Amino acid sequence: MDDEMQSDTNTMPVPAEAMPTQEHAPVHEHRHEMPARREFPKRDPKDENTIFIGRKSTMGYVLAVVTQFNSGAPKVNVKARGKLISKAVDVAEIARGRFLPNSKIDGIHIMTEEVQNEDGTKSKVSSIEITIIK
């Protein structure tokens, strides 16, 4: 028997004309358009100890507040707008009540901010800033 036949008896030799050539090989090019990068405004140094409430879980923001205090921050601001105001209140109360019993609320500021919508119109949105001190 030939050496080829002994090495692997389960495979059949493939004729050269059956092998795909470079011309006939399928080309799999995936060109995904990257979405435009969103530009976020640069944070002011005064915002260093500020937690902006968004879509994360309430406990995620509570952890952020506790982490700021454990890093040596003398005060932490919790800010939110619109429907997220109630979550900001929850974050401040959970952090203060469960994890930082010696902290207290130093101030609560409510205001109205004017934001520009995607279509260029302006809307007024309520916002809150809760300051917690150790």
C-alpha positions, 0 to 999 in steps of 0.5 A, a space after each residue: 500500500 502507498 504511504 498516503 493510504 496508510 496514514 489516513 484511510 477515512 479521507 479521500 484525496 481531493 483532486 486539485 480542480 475541486 479545491 477552491 481557488 483564490 478567485 472562487 473562494 467566498 469573500 466574507 467582508 463584514 463592514 459595520 458602520 460604527 455609530 457616531 461617537 457621542 461627545 460628552 461634556 467635560 466634567 468640572 473638577 467640582 463634579 468629581 464627587 457628583 453622582 449623576 443618576 441614570 439607567 443603572 440600578 439603584 444599588 449601583 448608585 448607592 455603591 458609588 456614593 459609599 465608594 466616594 465617601 470611602 475614598 475620602 470625599 467630605 461630601 457627595 452630590 446626587 443629581 437627577 432630572 425628570 423621572 429619575 428624581 425619585 431614584 435620586 431620593 432613594 439612592 440618598 436615603 438608602 446610602 444614608 440609612 443603611 451604609 452611612 449612618 453617621 452621614 446627613 443630608 446637607 442640602 436639597 436643591 430643586 430647579 428647572 433646566 432647559 434642555 434642547 431636544 433632538 428636533 431643536 426645540 427646547 423643553 423644561 425639565 425638573 432636576 434635583 441635587 441632594 448633598 450628603 455630608 459625613 
